[in-house]
Amino acid sequence: MAQPVHPAHPLQDNSPTAGWMPSVLLLAGAGIGGLVVLGALALWFHYGSQVFFEMIRTGFAACF
């Protein structure tokens, strides 16, 4: 008869860094997202809304 692949008692990670890795990844993702938003706002204020939307529309047209 086939035996189960997983052990009856799952392994536990007792290392000191076990609990903070997901929060570090979440903070890094939030930081990158914040930089993207700041970059978009900087372009908006530098070039104005008409040129900004024209660049976005041209970018979408080039992708699709």
C-alpha positions in Angstrom: 0.0 0.0 0.0 1.2 3.6 -0.7 2.6 5.6 2.1 1.7 9.4 2.5 4.3 11.7 1.0 4.1 14.3 3.8 5.4 13.5 7.2 2.9 13.1 10.1 4.5 16.0 12.0 5.5 18.9 9.7 8.9 20.5 10.2 9.0 23.7 12.2 11.3 26.6 11.4 12.7 27.8 14.7 15.3 30.1 13.2 15.4 33.7 14.5 14.5 35.0 11.0 11.4 32.8 10.5 8.7 35.3 11.4 9.9 38.6 9.9 10.5 37.5 6.2 6.9 38.0 5.0 6.7 41.4 6.6 10.0 42.4 5.0 8.7 41.4 1.6 5.5 43.2 2.2 7.3 46.4 3.2 9.6 46.1 0.1 6.7 45.7 -2.2 4.9 48.7 -0.6 8.1 50.8 -0.9 8.5 49.9 -4.6 4.8 50.7 -5.2 5.3 54.1 -3.4 8.3 54.9 -5.6 6.2 54.2 -8.8 3.4 56.5 -7.6 5.9 59.2 -6.7 7.6 58.8 -10.1 4.2 59.1 -11.8 3.3 62.3 -9.8 6.7 63.8 -10.6 6.2 63.3 -14.3 2.7 64.7 -14.0 3.9 67.9 -12.3 6.9 68.2 -14.6 5.2 67.7 -18.0 1.6 68.6 -17.2 -1.5 66.4 -17.4 -2.0 66.6 -21.2 1.5 65.3 -22.0 1.3 62.8 -19.2 -1.9 61.2 -20.5 -0.5 61.3 -24.1 2.6 59.4 -22.9 0.4 56.8 -21.2 -1.9 56.4 -24.2 1.1 56.0 -26.5 2.6 53.4 -24.2 -0.6 51.4 -24.2 -0.8 51.7 -28.0 2.7 50.4 -28.4 2.1 47.4 -26.1 -1.2 46.4 -27.7 
